[in-house]
Every structure is written in C-alpha cells, then in structure tokens.
Amino acid sequence: QKENTHRWPQVLPGSKAVLFNASLAYGNYDDAEIAVVSLKDHRRKTVLEHAGMCPRYLPSGHLVYATKGTLFAAPFDLDRLEVRGAARPLEEVSSNTTVGSAQFDFSVSGTLAFRSGRTEGLRTIQWVDAAGRTASLGLEPAIYVYPRLSPDGNRLAYMVSQGGHTDLWIYDWLRGSKARLTSGIFTSFPVWSPDGRFVVFQTVGGIFWARADGAGQPQPLTQTKSLQYPTSFSPDGSRLAFAEATPGAGGEIRTVPVESASGYLKAGESQLFLKTAASNTFAEFSPDGRWLAYADAEAGRYELYVRTFPDNGAKVQISNAGGIIPRWSRNGHELFYRTEDQRIMVVNYTVKGDSFVADKPRVWFGKQLANLGVGVNVDLAPDGKRFVVLMSAESPEPREAQSHVMLAINFFDEIRRRVAAQSK
C-alpha cells in the first residue's frame, strides 16, 4: 500500500464497495483523497482528490466530508461509484487535521449532530523543562511531527506536512538555518545515527537513510513490502532497532546490524527481538546498550516495559497508567515517557546486576502537548534537563464552546435543497 493511512471505512449500501480516506501526508488529512474499493474484485477508485476527512455516504444520495473546518456535500452515484456534481459547503464543524477526525454524525432518520468550532492542527516546536517553562525554537507554526534531536543537541530532525506529502527537514536551531532532506515522498520516524552524520527514516518500501548535511539522495537501508518503523540505534551505532507491522497479528521488534563506510550505511540481516501485540512499539536502547525500553498494548492499552538486550525473557513494567515513547537520560538513572493524554512522565531506576528496579512514575511536565495520538511529539535533550516538544498553536477554547453540540432535524432534506439551489 502506498498510503500512510487509510481511515474512516464505510461499507456502502448493497455491500458493493468500501468508502475510505487515504493520505500520503502524516498528520494532515485536510488534503486526503477519498476513494472506494470494490468488495467483488478489490479494485480501487479515487472518488475525490485533495478532498478532506471523514467521508460518509448518506441515504440522501450524497457524499459528505469535512475539510478546513467545513462540512461539504456532493451528489454521489452509488451504481457508478462516482461524484455527479460540485461539492457544496453545509456547516462549520470542529475538526482535527492531525488524526483526521471531524466532530459530526448523522442518524439514519436524517438528524445531524455536530460541534462547531476551530480546526486544530498547527503546532509550534518548543523547549520545556521540569519547572514548566517553555521557549520557542524559532520556527513558524506548521503541521510538525516526529521531532528528533541530534546526539549533540544542536540540530533537530522533524517532519512537516505540506499539501499532500510529508518531508524530512533538519534545523540548526543555534544558527537558525534549515535544510530539506526529502521532497515529495512520505516519510516518518526519523532516527539519528550516534555520530550525527546520518538520519534513517521510514518511507514507502522500507527504511531509508540520508546524510544529515543534505549531500546526495536518500538511499534504502532495508527493502520490504511491510511497514517498518526505525526507533533507535544502539549506543555504538552497530545495530538499529525497528518495529515491523504484521497485518492482523500485531507486530515485532527487530534489530538489524548496520555498518558505516565511505559515507554510506549498509544493513545486514535483521533478527527478531520480540513479538508484540502492538504494531508500533517505540523501542529505545539504553545509554549503555544493555536494556531496551518499549511500549506494548497486551491488555488493550499501551504500557511501557523494559527488557534486557539481548532478551532473557524477563520484563519490568515501567508505567502504571499508560505510556509510550520512552526516552533514556544519559545520567543512567532516569527513564522518561509520554502518556496517552499527552503529558511527560519520569521514572527513577537502579540497576543491580541483571536486575532493573524502577520507582513509581511521577509527572515531569504536566501541560498537555499537541495531540498526535500515538505519533511522536517529544524528544529529550542530551543534557536530560529539557525536552523539545510539539504544542498546539491555537489558544484553548472556552469550556462552554468545547461542549456545545448542535442538532439539525431532517437534514437529508436540507442537503438536497442546498445542493440543488447552489447548483443552479
């Protein structure tokens, strides 16, 4: 599959096809395409390009979807599986471009329920510390994802979604300069090599690498039809941990030997470290390379765990109320992670021989970060004293606006009237 994500599937009446969203841009579903796939021959057809999110076919004979905070409707031929006219605006609806959701729904009788409000999506990149202080890195608000600091902390790798694609950039925050490493291809999960010379990342076809100085073109490190997400290099750079999704069967944490020679990276054969319930596990090597922290959803909710590397079968649970995205401090006694409600936690730990002993988690930074779902929005600075994070660029709405839901009765008739009137 070429897309980053398929979302909001709906089996169309008559069970002929499934309607869904597809996007190459991570975290920017305002520009997603709307497509259908036949349940008979599995053929796929694009219905609308650069359309929006949350497509739904209604008994009124219309395709509705949301983009840029507005709900649209277009006449739809269910037999030909195609749009028969221009899309027309209906209502302003609250939406989130990051996860591709809009807050509206229809009943079978034609009642529309929706929440009006802002479109969420733009983010800023900021420094934060344990005292709650924040400071901007100097970049304008955009749809940022996956910030990763270089080993010396002087450069930032990040993805930014623009239009229909997501590209990898390097930002030298001390000098205020930035350079784009990829152009027009989907990318995610950047990881720096320990020497700071390379960045590896996930894209279509496997894991690729690029020189951090921008010289040359990205090159394949692994090649596969599976989804592979690089997550961490071992401290000496000789091995890369990555997650591999297994359709219908969770995933795997795997590691692969990596060699660096003459300005190139070359990978050997990968080895299985652990089979997991979750497809993405954020596995992170400890500073001494003896431990691997990772997230898994064995009981339906992500929790954070630590295992020895290589694995001896024993594991230690770190989080107690959900956790993902582990980050080790170089001081050798703190392990950070992010909760699913977008807060940063820390756990003190001690190592006694082959035993890993973790204290009770505590809040390190209590303000909520930009909501990327399980997307990466934090990274720890090398000094272990501050994080680079993604924060929402929009100011919070009043509580009364957040809970204000509108109802519109007989809205199928209203859609027919509006679309017909605007088509004249």
Secondary structure, DSSP 8 states (H G I E B T S, - for coil): --SSEEEEEEE-TTS-EEEEEEESSTT-GGG-EEEEEETTT--EEEEESS--EEEEEETTTEEEEEETTEEEEEEEETTTTEE-S--EEEEE--EETTTTEESEEE-TTS-EEE----EE--EEEEEEETT--EEE-S---BEEEEEEE-TTSSEEEEEEEETTEEEEEEEETTTTEEEES--SS-EEEEEE-TTSSEEEEEETTEEEEEETT--S--EEEEE-SS-EEEEEE-TTSSEEEEEEE-TTS-EEEEEEEEEEETTEEEE---EEEEEESSS----EE-TTSSEEEEEE-TTSS-EEEEEESS--S-EEE--SS--EEEEE-TTSSEEEEE-TTS-EEEEEEEEETTEEEE---EEEE-S-----TTS--EEE-TTSSEEEEEEESS----HHHHT--EEETTHHHHHHHHHHHHH-
